[in-house]
Amino acid sequence: MRSAEGRIYSDQIMSNVIPVILSGGAGTRLWPLSREMYPKQLLSLTGEQTMLQDTALRLAAIAGAIPPIVVCNEAHRFTVAEQIHAQGIQPSAILLEPSGRNTAPAVALAALKALKIDPNATLVVAPADHVIRDAGKFQQAAEVAVALAQGDKLVTFGIVAHAPETGYGYIRRGEGAGPAYPVAQFIEKPPLDLALQYVASGDYYWNSGMFVFKASRYLSELSSLAPDILAACTAAFQAAKTDLDFVRIDKAEFTKCRSESIDYAVMEKTQDALVLPLDVGWSDVGSWSSLFDVLPADEEGNVLQGDVMVHDTHDCYVHSTSRLVATVGMQDHIIVETKDAILVAPKDRVQDVKDLVAKIKKSGRTESALHREVFRPWGSYDSIDNGERFQVKRLSVKPGGVLSLQMHHHRAEHWIVVQGAARITRNDEVFLLAENESTYIPVGATHRIENPGKVPLHIIEVQSGSYLGEDDIVRFEDNYGRKGTNT
């Protein structure tokens, strides 16, 4: 080890370091940008890259790191894979959780996979939706944590608290000489008076939700402290199936597992937990106000993104995605516009956005889960108009993208190519459609769209019929493992 400040020689790392990226969660507090089917980790909120991409690159730079294991929701699998591949990273594995069971089971699955890669592997576990401003300093701290973990310790990062945040859990450190300290106590989100005491004492850190330990050591502790979780995860992992680039964890076995965090299942009970202080400009971006805090503001204290014009507006976050948003006389507000929803809220009420999303979901509306533009492995579609017995969409198909060979029982479709060229299958016909050309797909006809070119293909699709739901699809062939009836 070089010094107590957090630097070690990379040759001290004696086993493979495998980053584990946890890409679960719905991120409802950042609605309407973050939604159930396209959560915040898949969005570019603080820079050009998405939060998932930032996390993958940050972990890849840790000494000794090999490609990561990613644990994600099945519904996000294609976007997760595409975003990581776009950074030149080929994951060691992408594990698909059939349902959310919190962090203890998710990391157990990753540890079981890691042992197949290297029986001595050390895991660096990090959520995909955190901001870390000083990546270099984080990597130095991670190398210290790896060295401690190779001494059979279970290390968590404690964020140096600069303010009495009531939205974070806290970790109280025990006696020690550093750089890491025994964990004395995990504490749930405190009221303001206690948070003030914690920050003043200097013995408390924000709970980061990031961990470093040997895969074998974690599973050993889980075997002692939560054997039912380990048993369920082992059965689900052993029954998993490989599908394209993904490992599908067995649903029947995994749903038997109880939902539990690492903190409750292991870290609060083990005798070998250490907390390593970390001061790197960290945020979990858990609300609009916390996102506001990590972005640069103008001279009026505003954070403005997209097509925005303001007058007599101060200390506001204003975000536009599709049209001009103009404000007059606003103070301390969050205003977020998307193609299908607008949020306006005082900054001190943004924690209530989660309750609003629950109300939207309960009402049966789709805006809690889906954007108007929906992403698919072949590209995306944007529902630009609809009415009685008709719907208009804009399809964007990536170069080489291929939609499934499919049919509909209740709707016909008209396709007009506005950019690129399409290869069309319609029953027994296969033909090319150039820009400004169109075709018609009758009800019940087998059909497919392909983009054989090197530029994106854009098609205006007009659907007409008695039922226009997305579940009226029967797939006969599919390049992305979605054969059958759509769900």
Secondary structure, 3 states (H helix, E strand, C coil): CCECCCECCHHHCCCCEEEEEEECCCCHHHCCCCECCECHHHCCCCCCCCHHHHHHHHHHCCCCECCCEEEEEHHHHHHHHHHHHCCCCCCCEEEEECCCCCHHHHHHHHHHHHHHHCCCCEEEEEECCCEECCHHHHHHHHHHHHHHHCCCCEEEEEEECCCCCCCCCEEEECCCCCCCEEEEEEECCCCHHHHHHHHHHCCEEEEEEEEEEEHHHHHHHHHHHCHHHHHHHHHHHHCCEEECCEEECCHHHHCCCCCCCHHHHHHCCCCCEEEEEECCCEECCCCHHHHHHHCCCCCCCCEEECCEEEECCECCEEEECCCCEEEECCECEEEEECCCCEEEEEHHHHHHHHHHHHHHHHCCCCCCCCCCEEEECCEEEEEEEEECCEEEEEEEECCCCECCEEECCCEEEEEEEEECCEEEEECCEEEEECCCCEEEECCCCCEEEECCCCCCEEEEEEEEECCCCCCCCEEEECCCCCCEECC
